[in-house]
């Protein structure tokens, strides 16, 4: 089943995109400077990771536990 039709997989992909974009923005800020177009999506994901980092961390932890259990 694809990640688009499985909600658990979809949430995992979204959390991984947010965490990856935030990490890339911290290491290489020039890559995500554009706020429009295709790169704008990744800039927004990095912004969510920066601003909501405690909640994103809790979400990543919860997803990790749920993957181990289920």
N, C-alpha and C positions, 0 to 999 in steps of 0.2 A: 504494500500500500504506500502511496506517495505521501510526502510530508504535508501536502495541501489538504488531504482528506483525513489525516490522523491528527487530532488536536494536540496530543502529547508531543508528537514529533514537530509540529508547527511551533509550539512554544519553545522547544529546544533550539530550533533554528533561529528564532527571533532573539532569544537570549544570547546565543553564540554570535550573531551578527552585531548586537549591541556591544558585547564585550570586546570583540575583535576590532570594531571601528574605534572604540575608545582607546584601546591599546595602540592602534596605528596612529591615532591623532596625538597621543602622548609622545611616541617615538619619532614620528615623521610628520610634523604639523603642516608642512607645505603640501602634502598629498591631499588633504581634506580642507583646503582653504576655500574652494568654490562652494557657494551655497545654493547654486541653481543647477538644473539639469540632473543628469544621472548621479553625479558625485554628491549632489545635494541631499539625496536620500541617505547616503553614508555619513554625511556631515550631521544630519539630524539624529541618526542613530548614535553617533559619538556624543552628541550633546545630551541625549537622554542618559547615556552611560555616565557622563560627568555629573549631571545634576541629580540624578536619582541613584547614585552609586550604592548607598546602603540597601535600597530596595532591590536593585539588580543583583547585588551580592546574595541577598536572601533568596531571590528567585533562582539563581544558579545553584545555590546550596540545596534548595528544595528539589530542583530538577535532578541533581546528582543523586540525592537520596532516593527519589522515586525511580530513577533508572536502575539503581542497585537492587531495590526491593522488587520492582515489577519487571 
